Amino acid sequence: MPLQNHLSELERKHRALEREIQDTLNRPAADDMRLAELKRRKLQLKDEIARLRTSDTAVH
């Protein structure tokens, strides 16, 4: 899969996690463990996106 397609997919997943985090926060009894896991996954995606963008610009 070309790098740009991969980045687009990661960004889509990142946005989906953000929506899920917001939905969880809006519930009266938000599950703290679930929220922490969602935030951890979102941060991992953000880090991978940044790493790929940095490696892509270093190549060009």
Number of C-alpha atoms within 10 A of each C-alpha: 6 6 11 12 10 13 18 12 13 17 17 12 16 20 13 13 18 15 12 15 19 12 12 17 14 10 9 7 8 13 11 11 9 12 17 12 12 17 17 12 15 21 14 13 18 16 12 15 19 13 11 16 14 11 11 12 8 8 6 5
